[in-house]
Amino acid sequence: MRVESILYNKLDNNNNVQCNICNHRCIIPKNHKGLCNLRENINSVLYFNNYGILSSLNIDPIEKKPLYHFLPSSLAYSIGGFSCNMSCLACQNYMISQESYNKSIAIEISPEDIVKNAINHNCKSIAYTYNEPTVSLEYVHDIASIAHENNIKNVFISNGYMSPEALDYILPYIDAFNIDLKFIENTLYKKICNANIDGVLENLKTINKSNSHLEITNLLIDNLNDSKEDIEKLVNFIVNQLSTDIPLHFSRSFPYFKMMDINPTKEFRMMRGYDIAKNMGLKYVYLGNISSNQNTYCPECGEILIKRNGYFTSDLGKIINGKCSNCNCSLNFILE
């Protein structure tokens, strides 16, 4: 379904419009589309063409997002659409992120039915995931507002490249974010993702100051961003500009899409990343796509708080009123 886009300006010259959904801020001529291929200028009105359209719909453990400190061991009604505002060369979901529509897999479903399905499947949250949810902002907003009316949480799995206006628009409805901070060097953002880092960093600061829960994922790519210096610079930003309480997920990369020539990230570099982040003061660090200890420990006394085996999670009941029951240390967890 086609609906008029929010967050755009009509320009005086030649019937152009400027989309303000993400930080590309595409200037779109009449009868053309923006970079995401979902926003179309029709007679100087900007339309979003995929309202009510999904590519994917699943029931997932919340840990799969990954969110380890938000409603642990609960289910998330996970939905994804088409397209993205980045074009990452190593994208694992390129089949949907680099397409604006695929009739053979497209699912048409209303916001009301999505929320009903989440309730019927005992999901505590709806996860906007698989592709970049920002490009479907109006649809996500409508789902999220109805979800809150029905006591269902919303989690936003994103590259963080939305405009500040878009973040302000959606932030009151999002209970948790996992932001993929892909690199800490702008040259790599431009080369690998066709984007700029500044908007992502500013959005991370805004989310961190809000009431929403925040976790960060960083995909370590062999010989690209997995050096000691790269990891130290990334962790330094989190420690000094955000908070040592934010969970950081280092994820192992494999050959995908247009980066089939890379090797899987070396496991010793994953472990080195973990050690660096912990030694620099991050309290919660996890390694993804690798066989490793995924348990959560109290950062003060070392007590095991949550055990994980794959996506099977066992809450040991040792987090009481946001604190460790053993040493009374304050913890960064949302349990309900």
Residue frames relative to the residue before (quaternion, step in Angstrom):
aa qw qx qy qz dx dy dz
M 1.0000 0.0000 0.0000 0.0000 0.00 0.00 0.00
R 0.3188 -0.7464 0.5581 0.1725 3.57 -1.05 0.80
V 0.0191 0.7777 -0.6275 0.0329 3.57 -0.93 0.98
E 0.5694 -0.5774 0.4383 0.3876 3.56 -1.16 0.46
S 0.4733 -0.6872 0.4846 0.2626 3.51 -0.94 0.95
I 0.3487 -0.6624 0.6065 0.2679 3.52 -1.27 0.43
L 0.8196 0.3123 -0.1761 0.4468 3.56 -1.35 0.06
Y 0.5597 0.5392 -0.4674 0.4213 3.55 0.52 1.20
N 0.2941 -0.7386 0.5843 0.1628 3.52 -1.32 0.46
K 0.3481 -0.6813 0.5955 0.2451 3.53 -1.14 0.67
L 0.2376 -0.7819 0.5647 0.1148 3.56 -0.83 1.01
D 0.5791 -0.6367 0.3969 0.3189 3.56 -1.11 0.65
N 0.7235 0.4816 -0.2540 0.4244 3.55 1.02 -0.75
N 0.8897 -0.0642 0.0335 0.4507 3.56 -0.89 1.03
N 0.6257 -0.5892 0.3323 0.3886 3.60 1.04 0.76
N 0.3480 0.7374 -0.5058 0.2816 3.60 1.14 0.54
V 0.1371 -0.7462 0.6389 0.1272 3.54 -1.30 0.40
Q 0.2670 -0.7415 0.5866 0.1866 3.54 -1.23 0.43
C 0.2935 -0.7473 0.5761 0.1534 3.55 -0.76 1.11
N 0.1312 -0.8072 0.5736 0.0467 3.57 -0.95 0.93
I 0.3016 0.7682 -0.5067 0.2494 3.57 1.15 0.62
C 0.8093 0.0660 -0.0243 0.5832 3.59 0.94 -0.83
N 0.7044 -0.5126 0.3127 0.3784 3.54 -1.29 0.17
H 0.4827 0.6170 -0.4650 0.4124 3.60 1.20 0.15
R 0.0802 -0.8379 0.5306 0.0994 3.57 1.16 -0.72
C 0.0264 -0.8562 0.5153 -0.0258 3.54 0.79 1.12
I 0.2335 -0.7019 0.6517 0.1678 3.55 -1.10 0.79
I 0.1056 -0.8451 0.5233 -0.0273 3.53 -0.40 1.33
P 0.3463 -0.7427 0.5351 0.2053 3.61 -0.63 1.09
K 0.6798 -0.4709 0.3745 0.4194 3.54 -1.29 0.33
N 0.8462 0.1144 -0.1373 0.5021 3.55 -1.03 0.99
H 0.6084 0.4904 -0.3831 0.4925 3.57 1.13 0.69
K 0.3797 -0.7052 0.5551 0.2245 3.53 -1.37 0.27
G 0.5428 -0.6139 0.4716 0.3257 3.53 -1.32 0.39
L 0.7750 -0.3684 0.2511 0.4480 3.54 -1.35 0.00
C 0.6869 0.4860 -0.2920 0.4547 3.61 0.97 -0.77
N 0.3675 -0.7669 0.4465 0.2785 3.58 1.33 -0.28
L 0.5996 0.5542 -0.3626 0.4493 3.58 1.26 0.38
R 0.7010 0.4154 -0.2383 0.5284 3.57 1.23 -0.51
E 0.0390 -0.8363 0.5440 -0.0556 3.57 -0.58 1.20
N 0.3311 -0.7278 0.5737 0.1775 3.56 -0.96 0.94
I 0.0449 0.7801 -0.6192 0.0773 3.56 -0.50 1.25
N 0.8312 -0.1558 0.0477 0.5316 3.56 -0.39 1.29
S 0.7019 -0.5030 0.2361 0.4457 3.54 0.94 1.05
V 0.5900 0.4719 -0.4000 0.5188 3.57 1.19 0.55
L 0.2897 -0.7649 0.5496 0.1700 3.58 -0.78 1.00
Y 0.1112 -0.8042 0.5837 0.0131 3.55 -0.80 1.10
F 0.3012 -0.6793 0.6374 0.2036 3.50 -1.33 0.59
N 0.2934 -0.8395 0.4415 0.1191 3.57 -0.45 1.23
N 0.7495 0.4301 -0.2165 0.4543 3.62 1.15 -0.41
Y 0.2382 0.7787 -0.5513 0.1817 3.61 1.04 0.56
G 0.8240 0.2119 -0.1788 0.4941 3.57 -0.87 1.02
I 0.6285 0.5387 -0.3286 0.4548 3.59 1.27 0.15
L 0.0694 -0.7844 0.6161 0.0145 3.57 -0.89 1.00
S 0.3242 -0.7058 0.5866 0.2296 3.51 -1.34 0.34
S 0.8058 0.1490 -0.0139 0.5730 3.55 1.16 -0.67
L 0.0396 0.7768 -0.6250 0.0663 3.53 -1.12 0.76
N 0.1806 0.7929 -0.5518 0.1850 3.59 -0.47 1.22
I 0.3467 -0.6658 0.6048 0.2658 3.52 -1.36 0.23
D 0.0148 -0.8300 0.5529 -0.0712 3.56 -0.49 1.26
P 0.5208 -0.5389 0.5288 0.3984 3.55 -1.28 0.26
I 0.5577 -0.6141 0.4333 0.3523 3.59 -0.98 0.77
E 0.5969 0.5981 -0.3515 0.4030 3.58 1.14 -0.64
K 0.6010 0.5908 -0.3543 0.4053 3.59 1.19 -0.47
K 0.5453 0.6904 -0.3762 0.2906 3.61 1.18 -0.45
P 0.2306 0.6685 -0.0231 -0.7067 1.95 1.82 -1.62
L 0.0130 0.7352 -0.6777 0.0050 3.51 -1.16 0.86
Y 0.1285 -0.8368 0.5315 0.0262 3.57 -0.38 1.25
H 0.7555 0.3727 -0.1948 0.5023 3.59 1.17 -0.48
F 0.6515 0.4754 -0.3102 0.5033 3.58 1.24 0.30
L 0.8326 -0.1557 0.0449 0.5297 3.59 -0.55 1.23
P 0.0061 0.8493 -0.5279 0.0032 3.63 0.79 0.95
S 0.8329 0.1860 -0.2214 0.4718 3.52 -1.20 0.92
S 0.5233 0.6170 -0.4294 0.4013 3.61 1.22 0.28
L 0.4716 -0.6487 0.5184 0.2966 3.55 -1.37 0.15
A 0.1833 -0.7615 0.6141 0.0965 3.53 -1.15 0.75
Y 0.3392 -0.7007 0.5900 0.2144 3.56 -0.92 0.95
S 0.1129 -0.8647 0.4894 -0.0066 3.54 -0.08 1.37
I 0.0003 -0.8103 0.5836 -0.0524 3.53 -0.74 1.11
G 0.0394 -0.7872 0.6152 0.0139 3.53 -1.17 0.66
G 0.3053 -0.7484 0.5609 0.1792 3.53 -1.20 0.54
F 0.6022 -0.5067 0.4351 0.4374 3.53 -1.01 -0.89
S 0.8059 0.3518 -0.2528 0.4036 3.50 -1.41 0.38
C 0.1252 -0.7594 0.6365 0.0492 3.51 -1.43 0.18
N 0.4035 -0.6881 0.5356 0.2773 3.55 -1.29 0.26
M 0.6630 0.3537 -0.3203 0.5768 3.54 1.31 0.42
S 0.2271 -0.7546 0.5949 0.1583 3.56 -1.28 0.27
C 0.0266 -0.8611 0.5074 -0.0199 3.53 0.76 1.16
L 0.4667 -0.7191 0.4469 0.2556 3.56 -0.77 1.05
A 0.7398 0.3722 -0.2175 0.5166 3.58 1.19 -0.49
C 0.2544 0.8158 -0.4931 0.1633 3.61 1.20 0.40
Q 0.3526 -0.7533 0.5237 0.1843 3.56 -0.84 1.02
N 0.7403 0.3417 -0.2062 0.5410 3.60 1.22 -0.39
Y 0.1696 0.8454 -0.4939 0.1120 3.57 1.13 0.64
M 0.5556 0.6270 -0.3939 0.3782 3.61 1.14 -0.52
I 0.7635 0.2825 -0.1816 0.5516 3.60 1.13 -0.59
S 0.6561 0.5381 -0.3331 0.4112 3.60 1.01 -0.70
Q 0.7430 0.3807 -0.2231 0.5032 3.59 1.09 -0.56
E 0.6310 0.4484 -0.3464 0.5299 3.57 1.28 0.43
S 0.3720 -0.7236 0.5316 0.2354 3.57 -1.06 0.68
Y 0.7883 -0.0585 0.0529 0.6103 3.60 1.23 -0.39
N 0.0124 0.7639 -0.6453 0.0032 3.54 -1.15 0.70
K 0.3817 -0.7781 0.4535 0.2079 3.55 -0.21 1.30
S 0.6586 0.5557 -0.3217 0.3923 3.59 0.98 -0.79
I 0.7816 0.2747 -0.1676 0.5343 3.60 1.15 -0.46
A 0.4615 0.7118 -0.4378 0.2978 3.61 1.22 -0.18
I 0.1494 -0.7678 0.6211 0.0488 3.54 -1.05 0.92
E 0.1735 -0.7786 0.5941 0.1035 3.59 -0.77 0.98
I 0.1750 0.7885 -0.5591 0.1870 3.56 -0.60 1.15
S 0.4429 -0.7123 0.4874 0.2426 3.56 -0.99 0.89
P 0.6346 -0.5151 0.4011 0.4137 3.61 -1.20 0.36
E 0.6381 0.5421 -0.3297 0.4363 3.58 0.97 -0.82
D 0.6871 0.4796 -0.2902 0.4621 3.58 0.93 -0.86
I 0.5922 0.5518 -0.3705 0.4557 3.59 1.09 -0.60
V 0.6762 0.4812 -0.2967 0.4724 3.58 0.88 -0.90
K 0.6290 0.5273 -0.3343 0.4632 3.60 0.98 -0.79
N 0.6544 0.5122 -0.3131 0.4597 3.58 0.94 -0.84
A 0.6321 0.5309 -0.3320 0.4565 3.58 1.00 -0.82
I 0.6577 0.5020 -0.3026 0.4732 3.57 0.96 -0.88
N 0.6865 0.5042 -0.2872 0.4382 3.59 0.87 -0.95
H 0.7245 0.3946 -0.2322 0.5153 3.60 1.17 -0.54
N 0.4866 -0.7089 0.4051 0.3107 3.58 1.27 0.44
C 0.3370 0.7279 -0.5165 0.2998 3.55 1.00 0.83
K 0.3611 -0.7473 0.5188 0.2050 3.56 -0.86 0.92
S 0.7996 0.1619 -0.0754 0.5733 3.56 1.21 -0.37
I 0.2879 -0.6742 0.6376 0.2368 3.50 -1.41 0.22
A 0.1788 -0.7925 0.5791 0.0680 3.56 -0.80 1.07
Y 0.2191 -0.7420 0.6240 0.1102 3.54 -0.86 1.05
T 0.1936 0.8169 -0.4685 0.2753 3.50 -0.02 1.38
Y 0.6686 0.5181 -0.3944 0.3593 3.57 -1.39 -0.20
N 0.7559 0.0041 -0.0352 0.6537 3.60 0.95 -0.85
E 0.6679 -0.4941 0.3494 0.4332 3.61 -1.24 -0.03
P 0.3548 -0.7780 0.4749 0.2080 3.63 -0.45 1.14
T 0.5243 0.6524 -0.4166 0.3548 3.61 1.13 -0.46
V 0.6613 0.5315 -0.3244 0.4183 3.60 0.96 -0.79
S 0.7141 0.3425 -0.2322 0.5647 3.61 1.30 -0.23
L 0.0952 0.8848 -0.4553 0.0264 3.55 1.18 0.63
E 0.6649 0.5091 -0.3218 0.4418 3.62 0.86 -0.88
Y 0.6543 0.5091 -0.2943 0.4755 3.57 1.00 -0.88
V 0.6569 0.5020 -0.3057 0.4723 3.58 0.91 -0.92
H 0.6338 0.5428 -0.3282 0.4426 3.58 0.94 -0.86
D 0.6894 0.4830 -0.2913 0.4546 3.59 0.86 -0.94
I 0.6323 0.5117 -0.3289 0.4797 3.59 1.02 -0.77
A 0.6924 0.5108 -0.2823 0.4242 3.55 0.81 -1.07
S 0.6563 0.5056 -0.3254 0.4558 3.60 0.96 -0.77
I 0.6532 0.4861 -0.3129 0.4889 3.61 1.02 -0.75
A 0.6042 0.5604 -0.3490 0.4463 3.59 1.06 -0.73
H 0.6695 0.4969 -0.3049 0.4603 3.58 0.89 -0.89
E 0.6166 0.5445 -0.3427 0.4538 3.58 1.06 -0.68
N 0.7456 0.3590 -0.1878 0.5290 3.56 1.24 -0.54
N 0.5349 -0.6775 0.3715 0.3418 3.56 1.25 0.55
I 0.4569 0.6181 -0.4834 0.4190 3.55 1.06 0.85
K 0.3833 -0.7286 0.5223 0.2225 3.57 -0.88 0.96
N 0.2754 -0.7434 0.5877 0.1618 3.56 -1.32 0.37
V 0.0530 -0.7876 0.6136 0.0174 3.57 -0.94 0.92
F 0.2331 -0.7973 0.5558 0.0330 3.52 -0.88 1.13
I 0.0942 -0.8022 0.5896 0.0071 3.57 -0.41 1.26
S 0.1085 0.8619 -0.4499 0.2071 3.51 -0.07 1.36
N 0.4816 -0.6287 0.5208 0.3186 3.52 -1.33 0.32
G 0.4781 -0.7286 0.3950 0.2907 3.58 1.30 0.00
Y 0.5382 0.6593 -0.3844 0.3576 3.59 1.25 0.26
M 0.3315 0.7317 -0.5224 0.2859 3.59 1.13 0.55
S 0.5561 -0.5778 0.4641 0.3762 3.58 -1.22 0.42
P 0.6305 -0.5171 0.3931 0.4248 3.62 -1.17 0.33
E 0.6283 0.5346 -0.3382 0.4529 3.60 1.05 -0.71
A 0.6525 0.5057 -0.3122 0.4701 3.58 0.98 -0.83
L 0.6418 0.5120 -0.3254 0.4691 3.59 1.00 -0.79
D 0.6378 0.5177 -0.3271 0.4671 3.60 0.94 -0.79
Y 0.6541 0.5405 -0.2978 0.4374 3.57 1.04 -0.84
I 0.7827 0.3507 -0.1746 0.4836 3.57 0.89 -0.94
L 0.5266 0.6982 -0.3914 0.2864 3.60 1.13 -0.62
P 0.6582 0.5191 -0.3529 0.4155 3.68 0.83 -0.72
Y 0.7231 0.4446 -0.2417 0.4702 3.60 1.18 -0.45
I 0.6618 0.5069 -0.3012 0.4629 3.59 1.25 -0.22
D 0.2886 -0.7962 0.5173 0.1235 3.54 -0.68 1.16
A 0.8035 0.0226 -0.0012 0.5949 3.57 1.14 -0.56
F 0.1585 -0.7610 0.6240 0.0794 3.52 -1.18 0.76
N 0.0452 -0.6836 0.7149 0.1400 3.48 -1.36 0.42
I 0.1140 -0.8050 0.5819 0.0203 3.55 -0.55 1.21
D 0.3232 -0.7391 0.5657 0.1707 3.53 -0.89 1.03
L 0.1024 -0.7710 0.6283 0.0178 3.55 -0.30 1.30
K 0.2433 -0.8623 0.4273 0.1212 3.51 0.23 1.36
F 0.7860 -0.0259 0.0572 0.6151 3.56 0.96 -0.91
I 0.3584 -0.6975 0.5567 0.2741 3.55 -1.28 0.06
E 0.6494 0.4601 -0.3129 0.5184 3.60 1.31 0.10
N 0.4579 -0.7119 0.4590 0.2698 3.58 -0.76 1.00
T 0.5811 0.5853 -0.3826 0.4164 3.60 1.09 -0.60
L 0.6735 0.4730 -0.2970 0.4842 3.59 1.03 -0.74
Y 0.5936 0.5486 -0.3715 0.4569 3.59 1.05 -0.65
K 0.6786 0.4848 -0.2919 0.4683 3.58 0.92 -0.89
K 0.7117 0.4821 -0.2621 0.4386 3.57 0.86 -0.99
I 0.7809 0.3603 -0.1719 0.4804 3.58 0.83 -1.01
C 0.8153 0.2942 -0.1073 0.4871 3.60 0.99 -0.84
N 0.3120 -0.7464 0.5135 0.2860 3.61 1.23 -0.37
A 0.5935 0.5172 -0.3731 0.4909 3.55 0.88 1.02
N 0.3861 -0.6930 0.5554 0.2495 3.55 -1.37 0.01
I 0.5304 -0.6883 0.4079 0.2801 3.54 -0.99 0.84
D 0.5784 0.6521 -0.3875 0.3001 3.60 0.98 -0.79
G 0.6667 0.5100 -0.3085 0.4474 3.58 0.90 -0.89
V 0.6330 0.5295 -0.3287 0.4593 3.58 1.05 -0.74
L 0.6735 0.5005 -0.2996 0.4540 3.58 0.88 -0.92
E 0.6587 0.5006 -0.3141 0.4656 3.59 0.97 -0.82
N 0.6499 0.5070 -0.3224 0.4655 3.59 1.00 -0.75
L 0.6072 0.5407 -0.3534 0.4627 3.59 1.05 -0.68
K 0.6455 0.5138 -0.3204 0.4654 3.59 0.97 -0.81
T 0.6523 0.5164 -0.3141 0.4573 3.58 0.98 -0.86
I 0.6641 0.4954 -0.3061 0.4688 3.59 0.88 -0.92
N 0.6478 0.5399 -0.3183 0.4330 3.57 0.95 -0.89
K 0.6913 0.4653 -0.2713 0.4816 3.60 1.09 -0.67
S 0.6047 0.5798 -0.3429 0.4250 3.59 1.27 -0.30
N 0.6216 -0.5329 0.4150 0.3968 3.55 -1.32 -0.19
S 0.5287 0.6404 -0.4051 0.3825 3.59 1.27 -0.02
H 0.4816 -0.6418 0.5181 0.2962 3.54 -1.17 0.70
L 0.1147 -0.8104 0.5739 0.0291 3.59 -1.01 0.82
E 0.0363 0.7343 -0.6777 0.0113 3.51 -1.12 0.87
I 0.2603 -0.7762 0.5628 0.1144 3.58 -1.17 0.63
T 0.1476 -0.7621 0.6240 0.0893 3.54 -1.12 0.77
N 0.0445 -0.7701 0.6360 0.0223 3.55 -1.09 0.79
L 0.2630 -0.7638 0.5746 0.1315 3.56 -0.64 1.19
L 0.2228 -0.7787 0.5747 0.1170 3.56 -0.57 1.17
I 0.1196 -0.8037 0.5825 0.0195 3.58 -0.65 1.16
D 0.5760 -0.6479 0.3909 0.3094 3.53 -0.80 1.12
N 0.8693 -0.0038 -0.0497 0.4918 3.55 -0.83 1.15
L 0.6200 0.5311 -0.3572 0.4539 3.59 1.17 0.42
N 0.8158 -0.0657 0.0732 0.5699 3.59 0.77 -1.02
D 0.5514 0.6376 -0.3809 0.3799 3.58 1.21 0.43
S 0.3919 0.7092 -0.4964 0.3116 3.59 1.17 0.44
K 0.6690 -0.4865 0.3806 0.4134 3.54 -1.30 0.36
E 0.6681 0.5155 -0.2984 0.4459 3.57 0.94 -0.89
D 0.6393 0.5256 -0.3226 0.4592 3.60 0.99 -0.84
I 0.6869 0.4876 -0.2862 0.4566 3.56 0.87 -0.98
E 0.6425 0.5213 -0.3269 0.4567 3.57 0.97 -0.81
K 0.6614 0.5037 -0.3150 0.4578 3.59 0.95 -0.82
L 0.6542 0.5066 -0.3147 0.4651 3.59 0.96 -0.82
V 0.6844 0.4751 -0.2894 0.4714 3.57 0.86 -0.96
N 0.6042 0.5653 -0.3544 0.4356 3.58 1.05 -0.71
F 0.6259 0.5230 -0.3364 0.4707 3.60 1.03 -0.74
I 0.6762 0.4916 -0.3052 0.4560 3.59 0.83 -0.94
V 0.6814 0.5020 -0.2931 0.4447 3.58 0.87 -0.98
N 0.7969 0.3605 -0.1638 0.4562 3.58 0.79 -1.02
Q 0.7543 0.3656 -0.2081 0.5040 3.60 1.10 -0.60
L 0.7556 0.3087 -0.1811 0.5486 3.60 1.18 -0.45
S 0.6158 -0.5269 0.4020 0.4261 3.61 -0.28 -1.21
T 0.4977 -0.6456 0.4927 0.3046 3.55 -1.13 0.67
D 0.5862 0.5926 -0.3617 0.4175 3.61 1.27 -0.22
I 0.5652 0.6280 -0.3914 0.3646 3.62 1.18 -0.38
P 0.3916 -0.7051 0.5326 0.2565 3.62 -0.78 0.94
L 0.1461 -0.7748 0.6124 0.0567 3.55 -0.98 0.96
H 0.1473 -0.7801 0.6059 0.0513 3.55 -0.85 1.07
F 0.1554 -0.7383 0.6499 0.0914 3.57 -0.68 1.10
S 0.1133 -0.8095 0.5750 0.0361 3.58 -0.73 1.06
R 0.4211 -0.7109 0.5109 0.2371 3.57 -0.96 0.90
S 0.2975 -0.7692 0.5418 0.1621 3.59 -0.89 0.93
F 0.1389 -0.7452 0.6474 0.0793 3.49 -1.35 0.50
P 0.6544 -0.5025 0.3632 0.4329 3.62 -1.18 0.32
Y 0.1360 0.7803 -0.5964 0.1300 3.59 -0.80 1.07
F 0.8843 0.1368 -0.0571 0.4428 3.49 -1.40 0.38
K 0.8173 -0.1994 0.1639 0.5152 3.61 -0.50 -1.14
M 0.6551 0.4348 -0.3251 0.5256 3.56 1.28 0.38
M 0.1475 0.8247 -0.5254 0.1486 3.54 0.84 1.03
D 0.6291 0.5652 -0.3291 0.4202 3.58 1.25 -0.28
I 0.5604 0.6041 -0.4066 0.3945 3.61 1.21 -0.10
N 0.4228 -0.6617 0.5518 0.2808 3.55 -1.31 0.34
P 0.5936 -0.5140 0.4422 0.4335 3.59 -1.14 0.36
T 0.5651 -0.6118 0.4247 0.3549 3.57 -0.97 0.82
K 0.4928 -0.6776 0.4607 0.2928 3.56 -0.84 0.97
E 0.5258 -0.6783 0.4177 0.2982 3.54 -0.86 1.02
F 0.6369 0.5280 -0.3559 0.4346 3.60 0.98 -0.67
R 0.6315 0.5097 -0.3428 0.4731 3.60 1.16 -0.51
M 0.5846 0.5441 -0.3679 0.4762 3.56 1.14 -0.54
M 0.6808 0.4796 -0.2872 0.4732 3.56 0.88 -0.95
R 0.6196 0.5319 -0.3462 0.4619 3.58 1.06 -0.70
G 0.6225 0.5386 -0.3333 0.4596 3.57 1.03 -0.79
Y 0.6294 0.5343 -0.3213 0.4638 3.55 0.99 -0.87
D 0.6889 0.4912 -0.2855 0.4501 3.58 0.81 -1.04
I 0.6422 0.5260 -0.3263 0.4522 3.59 0.96 -0.86
A 0.6796 0.5015 -0.2945 0.4470 3.57 0.84 -1.00
K 0.6656 0.4913 -0.3034 0.4729 3.57 0.95 -0.83
N 0.6814 0.4938 -0.2937 0.4534 3.58 0.92 -0.90
M 0.6746 0.4774 -0.2925 0.4811 3.59 1.18 -0.53
G 0.7007 -0.5323 0.2474 0.4056 3.57 1.25 0.15
L 0.4822 0.6420 -0.4713 0.3649 3.62 1.18 0.00
K 0.4006 -0.7592 0.4707 0.2041 3.56 -0.81 1.03
Y 0.8025 0.1817 -0.0663 0.5644 3.58 1.08 -0.71
V 0.1061 0.7850 -0.5960 0.1314 3.58 -0.49 1.23
Y 0.0480 -0.8038 0.5927 -0.0203 3.56 -0.93 0.98
L 0.2793 -0.7437 0.5860 0.1597 3.54 -1.23 0.60
G 0.1564 -0.8117 0.5603 0.0524 3.58 -0.78 1.08
N 0.8018 0.2508 -0.2316 0.4905 3.55 -1.26 0.56
I 0.6779 0.3961 -0.2795 0.5527 3.54 1.16 0.66
S 0.4706 -0.6511 0.5091 0.3090 3.57 -1.12 0.65
S 0.2903 0.7449 -0.5416 0.2600 3.56 -0.35 1.26
N 0.6445 -0.5037 0.4107 0.4027 3.52 -1.35 0.18
Q 0.1174 -0.8258 0.5511 0.0236 3.58 -0.52 1.20
N 0.4055 0.7366 -0.4641 0.2785 3.58 1.25 0.08
T 0.3275 -0.6984 0.5922 0.2329 3.54 -1.30 0.40
Y 0.1272 -0.7910 0.5979 0.0267 3.53 -0.90 1.06
C 0.5568 -0.5661 0.4782 0.3753 3.54 -1.18 0.51
P 0.4311 -0.7289 0.4618 0.2639 3.62 -0.72 0.97
E 0.6741 0.4861 -0.3002 0.4680 3.59 1.22 -0.31
C 0.8377 0.1988 -0.0798 0.5023 3.60 0.60 -1.11
G 0.4863 -0.6985 0.4138 0.3230 3.60 1.25 -0.19
E 0.3767 0.7322 -0.4845 0.2955 3.59 1.26 0.15
I 0.4338 -0.6666 0.5323 0.2902 3.61 -1.01 0.79
L 0.1909 -0.8070 0.5541 0.0726 3.56 -0.68 1.14
I 0.7885 0.0208 0.0320 0.6139 3.56 1.00 -0.90
K 0.2187 -0.7596 0.6006 0.1201 3.56 -0.95 0.93
R 0.0573 -0.7936 0.6055 0.0181 3.58 -1.03 0.80
N 0.0103 -0.7476 0.6640 -0.0007 3.50 -1.13 0.83
G 0.7648 -0.1012 0.0163 0.6360 3.55 0.03 1.29
Y 0.7541 -0.3111 0.2536 0.5198 3.55 -0.75 -1.05
F 0.5034 0.6035 -0.4517 0.4224 3.58 1.24 0.29
T 0.0690 -0.8272 0.5565 -0.0352 3.54 -0.58 1.21
S 0.1131 -0.7842 0.6089 0.0386 3.51 -0.98 0.92
D 0.2154 -0.7642 0.6003 0.0962 3.55 -0.53 1.27
L 0.2970 -0.8081 0.4882 0.1427 3.57 -0.50 1.19
G 0.4961 -0.6968 0.4083 0.3188 3.57 1.27 0.12
K 0.5013 0.6759 -0.4081 0.3540 3.56 1.20 0.44
I 0.5922 0.4976 -0.3816 0.5060 3.56 1.31 0.22
I 0.0504 0.8132 -0.5698 0.1070 3.56 -0.35 1.26
N 0.8370 -0.0612 -0.0199 0.5435 3.54 -0.67 1.19
G 0.7097 -0.4883 0.2509 0.4415 3.54 1.01 0.91
K 0.6972 0.4358 -0.2694 0.5014 3.58 1.25 0.23
C 0.5629 -0.5735 0.4735 0.3605 3.53 -1.26 0.45
S 0.4292 -0.7260 0.4768 0.2477 3.57 -0.75 1.03
N 0.6448 0.5441 -0.3196 0.4313 3.58 1.21 -0.43
C 0.8404 0.1269 -0.0325 0.5259 3.60 0.89 -0.92
N 0.4608 -0.7167 0.4115 0.3236 3.59 1.34 0.03
C 0.3481 0.7353 -0.5026 0.2924 3.60 1.18 0.47
S 0.4485 -0.6738 0.5154 0.2814 3.59 -0.98 0.84
L 0.1546 -0.8117 0.5629 0.0204 3.55 -0.93 1.01
N 0.4062 -0.7012 0.5348 0.2392 3.55 -1.18 0.62
F 0.3598 0.7115 -0.5205 0.3054 3.58 0.17 1.33
I 0.1523 -0.7136 0.6727 0.1227 3.52 -1.25 0.63
L 0.1197 -0.8416 0.5263 0.0197 3.57 -0.37 1.26
E 0.8147 0.0691 -0.0355 0.5747 3.62 1.19 -0.32
